[in-house]
Amino acid sequence: MTGTSGPFRLPDDQPYWDAALRHELRVQSCDNCKESRFPSAPVCPSCLSEASSWKLLSGKGRIFAWTRFHRTYLPAHPAPYVVVSVETEEGVLLIGKLAKGEPSIGQVVRAVFETIPDPEGDWAICQWESESYDQNGGSRT
Ligand SMILES: [Zn+2]
């Protein structure tokens, strides 16, 4: 892939992207009530605390919902492809591309990362694949 389809980053998101580049899945977690949240936000939606840290997730979850895209939005991701909403073991819902396999509701998946070389700074994308999928040739967490 080329660097022409890099992510749009907000200042609050930078720790997420830094962790992704290390192939770690992290989400913002409230230091007061411990609730994890995604997307990131300057205050906790539950208790309004501004104190937070970036919690390392297990990278495992289950498909909560999925859809198949039949239109190409980014050259690096030609259609058709499947986008899944994953309920992580920690309870946070994350959305991403299903890297391999066919989706089903409740299917156990795990995060896999692909590092994208970019002249303006490499970045990594979190995708999902079936926990039982044969890993030969795949990117590992
Ligand atoms: Zn809180």
Backbone and ligand atoms as CSV (ligand in chain L), in Angstrom:
chain,resi,resn,atom,element,x,y,z
A,1,MET,N,N,0.833,-1.186,0.000
A,1,MET,CA,C,0.000,0.000,0.000
A,1,MET,C,C,0.876,1.246,0.000
A,2,THR,N,N,0.339,2.321,-0.450
A,2,THR,CA,C,1.069,3.572,-0.449
A,2,THR,C,C,0.616,4.435,0.716
A,3,GLY,N,N,1.295,5.551,0.902
A,3,GLY,CA,C,0.965,6.429,2.006
A,3,GLY,C,C,-0.124,7.428,1.700
A,4,THR,N,N,-0.841,7.247,0.640
A,4,THR,CA,C,-1.835,8.243,0.242
A,4,THR,C,C,-3.157,8.085,0.976
A,5,SER,N,N,-3.296,7.045,1.774
A,5,SER,CA,C,-4.584,6.836,2.433
A,5,SER,C,C,-4.426,6.799,3.942
A,6,GLY,N,N,-3.522,7.588,4.477
A,6,GLY,CA,C,-3.272,7.601,5.909
A,6,GLY,C,C,-4.473,8.057,6.703
A,7,PRO,N,N,-4.463,7.723,7.985
A,7,PRO,CA,C,-5.618,8.045,8.825
A,7,PRO,C,C,-5.702,9.526,9.144
A,8,PHE,N,N,-6.892,10.004,9.340
A,8,PHE,CA,C,-7.111,11.349,9.851
A,8,PHE,C,C,-6.972,11.276,11.364
A,9,ARG,N,N,-6.044,12.042,11.910
A,9,ARG,CA,C,-5.751,11.935,13.341
A,9,ARG,C,C,-6.150,13.208,14.070
A,10,LEU,N,N,-6.776,13.004,15.197
A,10,LEU,CA,C,-7.070,14.118,16.103
A,10,LEU,C,C,-6.042,14.076,17.236
A,11,PRO,N,N,-5.784,15.213,17.877
A,11,PRO,CA,C,-4.775,15.220,18.957
A,11,PRO,C,C,-5.061,14.185,20.046
A,12,ASP,N,N,-6.325,13.983,20.384
A,12,ASP,CA,C,-6.662,13.006,21.425
A,12,ASP,C,C,-6.370,11.571,21.000
A,13,ASP,N,N,-6.248,11.332,19.693
A,13,ASP,CA,C,-6.069,9.979,19.170
A,13,ASP,C,C,-4.609,9.544,19.084
A,14,GLN,N,N,-3.671,10.449,19.241
A,14,GLN,CA,C,-2.277,10.126,18.955
A,14,GLN,C,C,-1.767,8.904,19.730
A,15,PRO,N,N,-2.110,8.744,21.026
A,15,PRO,CA,C,-1.642,7.538,21.729
A,15,PRO,C,C,-2.167,6.245,21.090
A,16,TYR,N,N,-3.373,6.299,20.520
A,16,TYR,CA,C,-3.903,5.116,19.828
A,16,TYR,C,C,-3.006,4.757,18.642
A,17,TRP,N,N,-2.660,5.767,17.838
A,17,TRP,CA,C,-1.849,5.508,16.639
A,17,TRP,C,C,-0.434,5.113,17.003
A,18,ASP,N,N,0.119,5.713,18.068
A,18,ASP,CA,C,1.458,5.337,18.526
A,18,ASP,C,C,1.482,3.874,18.951
A,19,ALA,N,N,0.444,3.447,19.674
A,19,ALA,CA,C,0.360,2.052,20.117
A,19,ALA,C,C,0.177,1.123,18.924
A,20,ALA,N,N,-0.667,1.527,17.978
A,20,ALA,CA,C,-0.910,0.684,16.796
A,20,ALA,C,C,0.388,0.431,16.040
A,21,LEU,N,N,1.234,1.440,15.977
A,21,LEU,CA,C,2.509,1.275,15.265
A,21,LEU,C,C,3.388,0.242,15.958
A,22,ARG,N,N,3.192,0.068,17.270
A,22,ARG,CA,C,3.895,-0.991,18.022
A,22,ARG,C,C,3.098,-2.299,17.993
A,23,HIS,N,N,2.017,-2.318,17.207
A,23,HIS,CA,C,1.095,-3.452,17.098
A,23,HIS,C,C,0.464,-3.781,18.442
A,24,GLU,N,N,0.102,-2.728,19.160
A,24,GLU,CA,C,-0.632,-2.847,20.418
A,24,GLU,C,C,-1.991,-2.185,20.234
A,25,LEU,N,N,-3.015,-2.819,20.799
A,25,LEU,CA,C,-4.353,-2.246,20.755
A,25,LEU,C,C,-4.638,-1.597,22.108
A,26,ARG,N,N,-4.721,-0.279,22.096
A,26,ARG,CA,C,-4.967,0.469,23.336
A,26,ARG,C,C,-6.141,1.404,23.143
A,27,VAL,N,N,-6.934,1.553,24.202
A,27,VAL,CA,C,-8.023,2.529,24.206
A,27,VAL,C,C,-7.902,3.363,25.477
A,28,GLN,N,N,-8.506,4.523,25.413
A,28,GLN,CA,C,-8.491,5.436,26.547
A,28,GLN,C,C,-9.344,4.840,27.671
A,29,SER,N,N,-8.847,4.932,28.884
A,29,SER,CA,C,-9.539,4.401,30.045
A,29,SER,C,C,-9.552,5.459,31.136
A,30,CYS,N,N,-10.696,5.644,31.757
A,30,CYS,CA,C,-10.850,6.655,32.798
A,30,CYS,C,C,-10.080,6.234,34.053
A,31,ASP,N,N,-9.251,7.138,34.576
A,31,ASP,CA,C,-8.501,6.845,35.793
A,31,ASP,C,C,-9.395,6.883,37.029
A,32,ASN,N,N,-10.553,7.513,36.920
A,32,ASN,CA,C,-11.459,7.626,38.063
A,32,ASN,C,C,-12.397,6.420,38.157
A,33,CYS,N,N,-13.229,6.203,37.122
A,33,CYS,CA,C,-14.223,5.120,37.191
A,33,CYS,C,C,-13.784,3.864,36.439
A,34,LYS,N,N,-12.637,3.922,35.766
A,34,LYS,CA,C,-12.019,2.781,35.064
A,34,LYS,C,C,-12.744,2.372,33.784
A,35,GLU,N,N,-13.751,3.103,33.364
A,35,GLU,CA,C,-14.460,2.735,32.143
A,35,GLU,C,C,-13.593,3.055,30.921
A,36,SER,N,N,-13.514,2.101,30.001
A,36,SER,CA,C,-12.773,2.313,28.764
A,36,SER,C,C,-13.691,2.929,27.731
A,37,ARG,N,N,-13.113,3.707,26.839
A,37,ARG,CA,C,-13.942,4.355,25.829
A,37,ARG,C,C,-13.219,4.428,24.486
A,38,PHE,N,N,-14.037,4.403,23.441
A,38,PHE,CA,C,-13.555,4.607,22.084
A,38,PHE,C,C,-14.716,5.133,21.276
A,39,PRO,N,N,-14.558,6.199,20.535
A,39,PRO,CA,C,-13.323,6.948,20.326
A,39,PRO,C,C,-12.898,7.727,21.567
A,40,SER,N,N,-11.669,8.229,21.492
A,40,SER,CA,C,-11.141,8.980,22.613
A,40,SER,C,C,-11.895,10.292,22.774
A,41,ALA,N,N,-11.839,10.818,23.991
A,41,ALA,CA,C,-12.521,12.072,24.302
A,41,ALA,C,C,-11.792,12.743,25.447
A,42,PRO,N,N,-11.870,14.073,25.540
A,42,PRO,CA,C,-11.135,14.779,26.606
A,42,PRO,C,C,-11.680,14.531,28.010
A,43,VAL,N,N,-12.955,14.114,28.116
A,43,VAL,CA,C,-13.521,13.799,29.428
A,43,VAL,C,C,-14.266,12.469,29.351
A,44,CYS,N,N,-14.378,11.814,30.502
A,44,CYS,CA,C,-15.086,10.536,30.572
A,44,CYS,C,C,-16.594,10.780,30.418
A,45,PRO,N,N,-17.265,10.076,29.505
A,45,PRO,CA,C,-18.704,10.274,29.343
A,45,PRO,C,C,-19.521,9.756,30.530
A,46,SER,N,N,-18.909,8.938,31.384
A,46,SER,CA,C,-19.636,8.392,32.528
A,46,SER,C,C,-19.530,9.263,33.773
A,47,CYS,N,N,-18.310,9.757,34.079
A,47,CYS,CA,C,-18.124,10.492,35.331
A,47,CYS,C,C,-17.547,11.890,35.124
A,48,LEU,N,N,-17.262,12.249,33.881
A,48,LEU,CA,C,-16.753,13.576,33.504
A,48,LEU,C,C,-15.336,13.857,34.003
A,49,SER,N,N,-14.638,12.842,34.476
A,49,SER,CA,C,-13.242,13.031,34.876
A,49,SER,C,C,-12.389,13.297,33.639
A,50,GLU,N,N,-11.385,14.155,33.798
A,50,GLU,CA,C,-10.444,14.422,32.709
A,50,GLU,C,C,-9.218,13.515,32.794
A,51,ALA,N,N,-9.095,12.742,33.884
A,51,ALA,CA,C,-7.926,11.876,34.072
A,51,ALA,C,C,-8.108,10.577,33.300
A,52,SER,N,N,-7.131,10.253,32.458
A,52,SER,CA,C,-7.242,9.012,31.696
A,52,SER,C,C,-5.861,8.467,31.388
A,53,SER,N,N,-5.834,7.192,31.047
A,53,SER,CA,C,-4.611,6.554,30.573
A,53,SER,C,C,-5.014,5.605,29.452
A,54,TRP,N,N,-4.013,5.036,28.801
A,54,TRP,CA,C,-4.280,4.208,27.624
A,54,TRP,C,C,-4.083,2.751,27.971
A,55,LYS,N,N,-5.194,2.028,28.046
A,55,LYS,CA,C,-5.222,0.642,28.515
A,55,LYS,C,C,-4.921,-0.318,27.365
A,56,LEU,N,N,-4.033,-1.255,27.619
A,56,LEU,CA,C,-3.713,-2.293,26.646
A,56,LEU,C,C,-4.826,-3.339,26.649
A,57,LEU,N,N,-5.419,-3.578,25.496
A,57,LEU,CA,C,-6.482,-4.585,25.377
A,57,LEU,C,C,-5.879,-5.931,24.991
A,58,SER,N,N,-6.656,-6.978,25.214
A,58,SER,CA,C,-6.187,-8.319,24.873
A,58,SER,C,C,-6.100,-8.516,23.364
A,59,GLY,N,N,-6.857,-7.719,22.618
A,59,GLY,CA,C,-6.886,-7.882,21.164
A,59,GLY,C,C,-7.878,-8.940,20.714
A,60,LYS,N,N,-8.666,-9.451,21.662
A,60,LYS,CA,C,-9.653,-10.472,21.312
A,60,LYS,C,C,-11.064,-9.943,21.524
A,61,GLY,N,N,-11.975,-10.445,20.725
A,61,GLY,CA,C,-13.363,-10.045,20.862
A,61,GLY,C,C,-14.253,-10.913,20.010
A,62,ARG,N,N,-15.520,-10.493,19.918
A,62,ARG,CA,C,-16.501,-11.216,19.107
A,62,ARG,C,C,-17.171,-10.240,18.154
A,63,ILE,N,N,-17.504,-10.738,16.969
A,63,ILE,CA,C,-18.183,-9.896,15.995
A,63,ILE,C,C,-19.597,-9.598,16.503
A,64,PHE,N,N,-19.871,-8.320,16.657
A,64,PHE,CA,C,-21.162,-7.828,17.118
A,64,PHE,C,C,-22.072,-7.557,15.923
A,65,ALA,N,N,-21.503,-7.047,14.846
A,65,ALA,CA,C,-22.238,-6.759,13.614
A,65,ALA,C,C,-21.225,-6.690,12.471
A,66,TRP,N,N,-21.714,-6.841,11.279
A,66,TRP,CA,C,-20.801,-6.727,10.133
A,66,TRP,C,C,-21.567,-6.288,8.897
A,67,THR,N,N,-20.836,-5.760,7.925
A,67,THR,CA,C,-21.421,-5.402,6.636
A,67,THR,C,C,-20.356,-5.558,5.561
A,68,ARG,N,N,-20.806,-5.775,4.336
A,68,ARG,CA,C,-19.869,-5.925,3.221
A,68,ARG,C,C,-19.933,-4.667,2.364
A,69,PHE,N,N,-18.784,-4.031,2.151
A,69,PHE,CA,C,-18.710,-2.835,1.319
A,69,PHE,C,C,-18.488,-3.259,-0.130
A,70,HIS,N,N,-19.288,-2.691,-1.031
A,70,HIS,CA,C,-19.172,-3.019,-2.452
A,70,HIS,C,C,-18.636,-1.841,-3.254
A,71,ARG,N,N,-18.209,-0.804,-2.547
A,71,ARG,CA,C,-17.645,0.372,-3.201
A,71,ARG,C,C,-16.251,0.609,-2.633
A,72,THR,N,N,-15.297,0.911,-3.502
A,72,THR,CA,C,-13.938,1.206,-3.076
A,72,THR,C,C,-13.829,2.682,-2.708
A,73,TYR,N,N,-13.452,2.939,-1.449
A,73,TYR,CA,C,-13.245,4.312,-0.996
A,73,TYR,C,C,-11.766,4.674,-1.001
A,74,LEU,N,N,-10.929,3.697,-0.711
A,74,LEU,CA,C,-9.486,3.904,-0.683
A,74,LEU,C,C,-8.838,2.857,-1.579
A,75,PRO,N,N,-7.916,3.274,-2.452
A,75,PRO,CA,C,-7.274,2.306,-3.350
A,75,PRO,C,C,-6.622,1.147,-2.600
A,76,ALA,N,N,-6.161,1.416,-1.385
A,76,ALA,CA,C,-5.501,0.365,-0.612
A,76,ALA,C,C,-6.484,-0.703,-0.132
A,77,HIS,N,N,-7.781,-0.402,-0.203
A,77,HIS,CA,C,-8.798,-1.347,0.264
A,77,HIS,C,C,-9.854,-1.537,-0.821
A,78,PRO,N,N,-9.520,-2.301,-1.855
A,78,PRO,CA,C,-10.476,-2.479,-2.952
A,78,PRO,C,C,-11.689,-3.300,-2.524
A,79,ALA,N,N,-12.842,-2.924,-3.036
A,79,ALA,CA,C,-14.076,-3.651,-2.765
A,79,ALA,C,C,-14.074,-4.963,-3.544
A,80,PRO,N,N,-14.815,-5.955,-3.091
A,80,PRO,CA,C,-15.602,-5.952,-1.861
A,80,PRO,C,C,-14.735,-6.299,-0.648
A,81,TYR,N,N,-15.129,-5.765,0.503
A,81,TYR,CA,C,-14.463,-6.110,1.751
A,81,TYR,C,C,-15.488,-6.023,2.881
A,82,VAL,N,N,-15.165,-6.661,3.986
A,82,VAL,CA,C,-16.089,-6.738,5.114
A,82,VAL,C,C,-15.582,-5.846,6.247
A,83,VAL,N,N,-16.479,-5.051,6.805
A,83,VAL,CA,C,-16.181,-4.241,7.984
A,83,VAL,C,C,-16.983,-4.811,9.153
A,84,VAL,N,N,-16.297,-5.006,10.265
A,84,VAL,CA,C,-16.931,-5.616,11.430
A,84,VAL,C,C,-16.930,-4.649,12.606
A,85,SER,N,N,-17.965,-4.766,13.422
A,85,SER,CA,C,-17.995,-4.121,14.725
A,85,SER,C,C,-17.693,-5.223,15.726
A,86,VAL,N,N,-16.623,-5.033,16.479
A,86,VAL,CA,C,-16.150,-6.067,17.398
A,86,VAL,C,C,-16.355,-5.606,18.835
A,87,GLU,N,N,-17.019,-6.458,19.616
A,87,GLU,CA,C,-17.093,-6.212,21.052
A,87,GLU,C,C,-15.879,-6.882,21.674
A,88,THR,N,N,-14.947,-6.058,22.143
A,88,THR,CA,C,-13.715,-6.604,22.707
A,88,THR,C,C,-14.001,-7.292,24.043
A,89,GLU,N,N,-13.062,-8.097,24.500
A,89,GLU,CA,C,-13.209,-8.757,25.804
A,89,GLU,C,C,-13.407,-7.731,26.909
A,90,GLU,N,N,-12.870,-6.547,26.697
A,90,GLU,CA,C,-12.971,-5.482,27.706
A,90,GLU,C,C,-14.273,-4.696,27.573
A,91,GLY,N,N,-15.107,-5.013,26.570
A,91,GLY,CA,C,-16.416,-4.395,26.442
A,91,GLY,C,C,-16.500,-3.198,25.501
A,92,VAL,N,N,-15.363,-2.768,24.958
A,92,VAL,CA,C,-15.366,-1.621,24.045
A,92,VAL,C,C,-15.689,-2.111,22.635
A,93,LEU,N,N,-16.551,-1.362,21.939
A,93,LEU,CA,C,-16.862,-1.685,20.546
A,93,LEU,C,C,-15.871,-0.979,19.631
A,94,LEU,N,N,-15.246,-1.737,18.749
A,94,LEU,CA,C,-14.299,-1.185,17.779
A,94,LEU,C,C,-14.727,-1.616,16.386
A,95,ILE,N,N,-14.488,-0.762,15.426
A,95,ILE,CA,C,-14.873,-1.046,14.045
A,95,ILE,C,C,-13.616,-1.162,13.207
A,96,GLY,N,N,-13.578,-2.160,12.351
A,96,GLY,CA,C,-12.417,-2.327,11.484
A,96,GLY,C,C,-12.706,-3.323,10.384
A,97,LYS,N,N,-11.762,-3.406,9.485
A,97,LYS,CA,C,-11.889,-4.327,8.359
A,97,LYS,C,C,-11.611,-5.752,8.827
A,98,LEU,N,N,-12.373,-6.696,8.307
A,98,LEU,CA,C,-12.073,-8.104,8.530
A,98,LEU,C,C,-11.006,-8.491,7.514
A,99,ALA,N,N,-9.802,-8.774,8.010
A,99,ALA,CA,C,-8.662,-8.987,7.123
A,99,ALA,C,C,-8.798,-10.266,6.317
A,100,LYS,N,N,-9.340,-11.303,6.929
A,100,LYS,CA,C,-9.431,-12.609,6.274
A,100,LYS,C,C,-10.676,-13.323,6.751
A,101,GLY,N,N,-11.173,-14.193,5.918
A,101,GLY,CA,C,-12.272,-15.056,6.308
A,101,GLY,C,C,-13.629,-14.425,6.087
A,102,GLU,N,N,-14.647,-15.209,6.401
A,102,GLU,CA,C,-16.033,-14.767,6.265
A,102,GLU,C,C,-16.597,-14.500,7.657
A,103,PRO,N,N,-17.397,-13.446,7.794
A,103,PRO,CA,C,-17.891,-13.069,9.117
A,103,PRO,C,C,-19.151,-13.831,9.524
A,104,SER,N,N,-19.349,-13.939,10.824
A,104,SER,CA,C,-20.629,-14.378,11.379
A,104,SER,C,C,-20.769,-13.734,12.756
A,105,ILE,N,N,-22.005,-13.462,13.130
A,105,ILE,CA,C,-22.260,-12.823,14.413
A,105,ILE,C,C,-21.794,-13.747,15.540
A,106,GLY,N,N,-21.061,-13.184,16.483
A,106,GLY,CA,C,-20.559,-13.962,17.616
A,106,GLY,C,C,-19.219,-14.616,17.369
A,107,GLN,N,N,-18.731,-14.555,16.146
A,107,GLN,CA,C,-17.451,-15.177,15.803
A,107,GLN,C,C,-16.321,-14.552,16.617
A,108,VAL,N,N,-15.441,-15.395,17.147
A,108,VAL,CA,C,-14.291,-14.911,17.907
A,108,VAL,C,C,-13.227,-14.415,16.924
A,109,VAL,N,N,-12.775,-13.198,17.138
A,109,VAL,CA,C,-11.757,-12.596,16.278
A,109,VAL,C,C,-10.660,-11.999,17.141
A,110,ARG,N,N,-9.564,-11.716,16.495
A,110,ARG,CA,C,-8.480,-11.037,17.210
A,110,ARG,C,C,-7.879,-9.975,16.310
A,111,ALA,N,N,-7.315,-8.984,16.956
A,111,ALA,CA,C,-6.730,-7.859,16.233
A,111,ALA,C,C,-5.424,-8.278,15.577
A,112,VAL,N,N,-5.239,-7.836,14.348
A,112,VAL,CA,C,-3.967,-7.991,13.646
A,112,VAL,C,C,-3.611,-6.620,13.079
A,113,PHE,N,N,-2.344,-6.347,13.009
A,113,PHE,CA,C,-1.904,-5.018,12.578
A,113,PHE,C,C,-1.099,-5.124,11.295
A,114,GLU,N,N,-1.288,-4.122,10.457
A,114,GLU,CA,C,-0.494,-4.006,9.241
A,114,GLU,C,C,0.180,-2.633,9.270
A,115,THR,N,N,1.504,-2.646,9.227
A,115,THR,CA,C,2.249,-1.386,9.191
A,115,THR,C,C,2.285,-0.868,7.766
A,116,ILE,N,N,1.927,0.401,7.617
A,116,ILE,CA,C,1.857,1.018,6.299
A,116,ILE,C,C,3.033,1.979,6.154
A,117,PRO,N,N,3.970,1.670,5.233
A,117,PRO,CA,C,5.075,2.605,5.011
A,117,PRO,C,C,4.539,3.918,4.439
A,118,ASP,N,N,5.021,5.020,4.965
A,118,ASP,CA,C,4.538,6.324,4.513
A,118,ASP,C,C,5.692,7.323,4.614
A,119,PRO,N,N,5.988,8.029,3.535
A,119,PRO,CA,C,7.078,9.009,3.584
A,119,PRO,C,C,6.869,10.075,4.648
A,120,GLU,N,N,5.636,10.306,5.046
A,120,GLU,CA,C,5.351,11.302,6.078
A,120,GLU,C,C,5.324,10.684,7.475
A,121,GLY,N,N,5.662,9.414,7.569
A,121,GLY,CA,C,5.670,8.723,8.860
A,121,GLY,C,C,4.838,7.460,8.781
A,122,ASP,N,N,5.479,6.320,9.033
A,122,ASP,CA,C,4.749,5.053,8.976
A,122,ASP,C,C,3.599,5.066,9.967
A,123,TRP,N,N,2.585,4.283,9.665
A,123,TRP,CA,C,1.463,4.127,10.577
A,123,TRP,C,C,0.980,2.696,10.450
A,124,ALA,N,N,0.096,2.288,11.328
A,124,ALA,CA,C,-0.396,0.903,11.302
A,124,ALA,C,C,-1.909,0.903,11.453
A,125,ILE,N,N,-2.519,-0.034,10.786
A,125,ILE,CA,C,-3.966,-0.171,10.829
A,125,ILE,C,C,-4.311,-1.456,11.566
A,126,CYS,N,N,-5.315,-1.343,12.435
A,126,CYS,CA,C,-5.821,-2.523,13.156
A,126,CYS,C,C,-6.931,-3.146,12.329
A,127,GLN,N,N,-6.794,-4.426,12.070
A,127,GLN,CA,C,-7.837,-5.177,11.380
A,127,GLN,C,C,-8.167,-6.386,12.255
A,128,TRP,N,N,-9.116,-7.169,11.795
A,128,TRP,CA,C,-9.569,-8.309,12.586
A,128,TRP,C,C,-9.543,-9.559,11.748
A,129,GLU,N,N,-9.267,-10.668,12.386
A,129,GLU,CA,C,-9.384,-11.937,11.693
A,129,GLU,C,C,-9.842,-13.006,12.662
A,130,SER,N,N,-10.434,-14.031,12.070
A,130,SER,CA,C,-10.981,-15.110,12.869
A,130,SER,C,C,-9.901,-15.747,13.715
A,131,GLU,N,N,-10.235,-16.020,14.974
A,131,GLU,CA,C,-9.279,-16.635,15.891
A,131,GLU,C,C,-8.824,-17.995,15.369
A,132,SER,N,N,-9.682,-18.676,14.618
A,132,SER,CA,C,-9.347,-20.015,14.143
A,132,SER,C,C,-8.746,-19.996,12.746
A,133,TYR,N,N,-8.590,-18.795,12.173
A,133,TYR,CA,C,-8.096,-18.706,10.811
A,133,TYR,C,C,-6.637,-19.125,10.748
A,134,ASP,N,N,-6.260,-19.846,9.687
A,134,ASP,CA,C,-4.870,-20.255,9.482
A,134,ASP,C,C,-4.015,-18.996,9.317
A,135,GLN,N,N,-3.015,-18.851,10.146
A,135,GLN,CA,C,-2.231,-17.614,10.190
A,135,GLN,C,C,-1.100,-17.546,9.182
A,136,ASN,N,N,-0.876,-18.587,8.408
A,136,ASN,CA,C,0.265,-18.568,7.488
A,136,ASN,C,C,0.234,-17.351,6.578
A,137,GLY,N,N,1.286,-16.563,6.641
A,137,GLY,CA,C,1.394,-15.407,5.772
A,137,GLY,C,C,0.722,-14.170,6.306
A,138,GLY,N,N,0.069,-14.257,7.437
A,138,GLY,CA,C,-0.648,-13.107,7.958
A,138,GLY,C,C,0.221,-12.270,8.876
A,139,SER,N,N,-0.205,-11.043,9.086
A,139,SER,CA,C,0.468,-10.158,10.025
A,139,SER,C,C,0.073,-10.569,11.431
A,140,ARG,N,N,1.036,-10.645,12.317
A,140,ARG,CA,C,0.762,-11.086,13.684
A,140,ARG,C,C,0.819,-9.923,14.635
A,141,THR,N,N,0.070,-10.067,15.731
A,141,THR,CA,C,0.114,-9.027,16.767
A,141,THR,C,C,1.293,-9.256,17.648
L,1,ZN,ZN,ZN,-15.006,7.918,34.384
